[in-house]
Amino acid sequence: MMAEHPKVDFKKSMKGVFSASSTEFEEVTLSKFNFLMVDGQGAPGTSQAYLDALGILYPAAYGIKFYSKLQLKRDYVVPPLEGLWWSDNLDAFTENRRDEWRWTMMIMLPDWISADHYGEAMDTVQRKKSDLDFTDLRMDSLEEGRSLQKLHIGSYADEAPVLKHLHDELMPSQGLTFNGHHHEIYLGDPRKVAPEKLRTILRQPVKPI
């Protein structure tokens, strides 16, 4: 009989990934992680594509969690929602032109979930959630390597000056340029937390110019 493993909370066991300084950007080096991913474009929180993405991400994430608990005897807390953000023009971020934003919304998967496990779990999820279309969902990996990150406390709309400082001052002063998409990790639920108390990790993969 397969032995039970202790339940894992990745926010506690992977502090370098799910925590950051609130006072300044710090450098981290990130390894490869697997994610559930959905791509789209439009303003976060309001565009239908964004709402549809979350509408399939969460049922899939919890379906895989329950599969892991029942079939693999390994339980875990579903990690926070994350997003990769980019635009044809980076000014769309610093000027808060949200309709131009392109994104990949995602939730991290444990490293013990294989592609076969994903397929088996999603077969069950699709049977139980037959009203949802999971066509746009995929399991994929991301390895960001050297990155700068900071914990932003406050409204999402107040991120623009923080990113402008990062892009226009901090990165050039350190001889760094972009090496991947802007990355956000949402530690607070905007449905339950006041905007001024939201906690979001802002992350930017970088490389020497």
Secondary structure by P-SEA (a helix, b strand, c coil): cccccccccccccccccccccccbbbbbbbcbbbbbcccccccccccaaaaaaaaaaaaaaaaaaaaaaacccbbbccccccccccccccccccccccccccccccccccccccaaaaaaaaaaaaaaacccccccccccccccccbbbbbbccccccaaaaaaaaaccccccccccccccbbbbbcccccccccccbbbbbbbbbbcc
